[in-house]
Amino acid sequence: MRPNKLRELLKAGRPTIGTRLISCWPNMVEAAGHTRLFDYIEFAAEYAPYDLFALENFCRAVELFDMSAMIKIDQDTQAFVAQRAIGAGFQSVLFVDTRSAEDARRCVAAVRPDMPGSPGVNGASLRRHCYMTQSGTPEYVQALNEVVVALMIEKQSAVEQLDEILAVPGIDLIQWGPVDYSMSAGRPGGSRSPETRRVERQVIEACLKAGIPARAEIRQPDDARYYLDLGVIHFSLGTDLVILHNWWQSNGEQLRNLVAAGAGRGQAAS
């Protein structure tokens, strides 16, 4: 079975850096991989169109490099998609919309092996991460136990039950979700408000106190300074669609202004 780089770094207490793609085009994975700067690539499947073939091809591209793959999945189909994604080669699953400790237990169960002493319901399979030779073997069970289970804390009820959620065995990483949180708290559009930032800090501090690493999603490297001061060493840098939009917005505006000014000078000269 392929080593899980993100798991290895978490075990060693070392920093991790990932980036996030909404596109499942393997060439995008390769473009990020060729930088040799990322420990894992996250596919934000919650926001994207995809099929099961795309999941396998995404992981094939990741496996060309010294990286692992994470998938962020919708809540309604989370057990099915988590298990098919793991079978495709994803070694980390980011579960959204956790509202309670019971939700957290279901997330862990979807990933872990179905056997005595395990909380899991994930059985043997003939998928590409193991094929026919390793399904159901001790190596297969170990690989399922090493899949990184990450949870979004992004609902007001999750914040209210945070201690109970963090006490659920098998949670490996926590990600704060300010946009969903502000909506669930009745303050849509308040993801950057002082109140939301206060709750974010509270969540991060509780995670670190409980011994569960917290990850921060940032848009540029300088954003990491605030989180580093809090003790956060895990980061997701940028999202492909946002990067493209910002580039088009900035450079398109500059070019349009430049062309308008040049055309104006040409008309004045004539």
Summary of the structure (lengths in Angstrom):
residues: 270
radius of gyration: 20.8
end to end distance: 71.6
largest distance: 85.6
contacts: 863
relative contact order: 0.12
helix: 51%
strand: 16%
